[in-house]
Amino acid sequence: AWVLPRLWGRAKAAMAAVEFDEYGGGRAERVHARLFADLMRDLDLDTSYGRYLDAGTAEVLATVNLMSLFGLHRALRGALVGHFAAVEITSSPGSRRLAEALRRTGAGPAAVFFYDEHVEADAVHEQVVRHEVIAGLLAEEPHLAADVAFGIDATGHLEDRLGDRLLADWRAGRSALRVPIEAAAPALAGGRH
């Protein structure tokens, strides 16, 4: 949502359409943050804000911090669009694999639904982001092409680092968490989502 006030015309309209979907298309029970909280509940995880922050590794936090960095600086709006594009373009196939894995392991319906929802939604979002958001932004501000590419590349780099870390830990028989979930600090103020 940080990027909306920083875009114009075609790019802004297309980004607003994608964000409308992310925020449930006008239906509170379909807001993706709500669906994620339902997934967490289905997996017996605490939905309190920040509950597992202390368990995350630097690689996990770097992916979120990158988005925040881009979002907090208007001058980095091209990189933020690139970051968003990288996430939307890669989400659908990964969501399909995660939904299948959750089904195989007997996860509950809310956990599976979260990823099923992203298979179809993000396949559509991918096209909108490619052909309307990026194309619209670069039609109006062609000088941002390198920034968009940087956002895509930086996101890919950090996601690759995270994947390498996870696989190395799992292959070594270790948890990929910095500390056990039970040892993570109590939730930050703010309650449940």
N, C-alpha and C positions, 0 to 999 in steps of 0.2 A: 504494500500500500504506500510505502514511502516514495515510490517512483511516480505515482499518479500526478502529483502537483508539479512534477519536473518534466512532464511530457506535454506535447501539443497534438492537436488534430487527430489524424488517423491512428498514430501510435497510442495516444491517450485513450481514445474510444475503444480500441482493441484490448488494451491492458485493463480497462474498466470492466469489459465483458468477461475476461478471464478471472479477474478478482471477484466479480459478482458470483461466479461459480464457486470459487474458493470459500466465499462467505455464505454458501448455502443456497444461492439463487432466491433469496427472500424467505427461506424456510430455516428457522432456528435449528431444527433437528438435523439439518444437512450441512451446517457449518463444519468445515473440515477440522477445525480445532476441537469441536464437539465429537466428531467421529473418531479423532485420535484419542481423546479422553475415554471414549467408549472402548476402543481397542485396548487401552491400558487397563481398564477395569476388567475386561474379558480375560486378560493375562494376569490378573491379580496384582497389578502394580498400583502404586499410590499416585493419584492424579494431582496431588498438591503441587502448586507452582514451584519449580526449582528443586523438587525433592531429590532428584538424582544428579544434580549438578556436580557435586563433589566426586561422584563415581566416574565422571567422564574424563577421558584422556585429552591431552593437548590437541590431538588430531581431530577429535570430535568437536571440541570448542572452536578450533580454527575455522571450520566450515561455517559455523554460525557467526563468528566474529567477522569473517569476510563480508557476509551479507550486511551486517551492521555497519561496517566501515563504508561500504559503497552507499548504503542507504542514508547515512548521516551527512554525506557531502554531496551537494547538488552537482558539483563539478565532476563527480564520478557516476552520473546518471547513465552514461553509456555502458560503463562496467556493470552497473546494477542490472540493466536490461540484459547484458550478456550472461550474468550470473543466473537471472531468472530463466532465460532461454535454455541454458545448460540443464537446469533442474527439470524444466517442463519437457524438454526433448528426450531426456534419459529416463524419466519417471515411469512411463507406461510399461516398457519391457521389464524393468526391475519390479514394479508393482505386481505384474503378472506372476513372476517367479516367487515373490514373497507370498502372494495369495495361495499359490499351489503348495508351497512349503507349509503354510499354516494349516491348510486342509489336511495334508499328510500327517501332521503332528497332532491333529485333533483339537486345534484351537477353536474357540467359540465363534459364533456368527458375527459378532461386532468386529473382532480382530480381522476376520477374513473380509468382511464388507469394506473396511477402510481401504484395503489394497485393491479389491475389485472395483471400487468407485474410481480409483485413480487410473486403472487400466483404460477405461473408456474416456473419462474426462480429460486426462492428460494427453491422450492421442489427439483429441480435438484441440486442446490448448497448444500442443506442439505446432500445429498448422497455423493457428492464429498468431502465435508468437513469431514464427518464422516469416509469414507472409504479410502480416499487418503491423505488429509491434516493431520488429527490427526494420522491416522494409520502410514502414512509415517514419520511424525515427531517422533513418539514414537518408530518406528523401528530403527531409527538412533540415537535418544537421549531418551532412556527409562527413564532416570532420571528426565525428564520434565513432567512425568505423573501427579504428584501432582500439578505442576504449571498449567497444562491444566485444571485440576479439579477445582483449585482455580479460574481461569478465568471464568469458567462456573458458579460456585457458587456465585462469587462476582457480576457478571452480573445479575444473577437471583435475588440476594438479593436487589440490587439497583432498578431493574425493579419492584420488589414487593413493595418496599418503595414508588416508584413513583405511582404505581397503587393504593396503600392504600391512598396516599395523594389526588389523583384525586377523588376517590370515596367518601372520607370523605368530601371534599369540595362540590362536587355535591349534596350529600345527605343533606348537611346543607344549600343548596341553594346559595352557594358562587361560584364565579369564581375560577378556579384552577390557575389563573395567580397571580403573586405577585403584579403586578400593572396592571391597564387597558392597553390594547394595545395602546390606544391613548396617554397614559402617558409615554410609553417606550421612552427611549432616541433615538434621531435620529440615523440613520445608521452610522456605522463606514465607514471610507474611503474604497473604493474598488468597489463601484458601484454594478451593477446588474449582476446576473449570467445567 
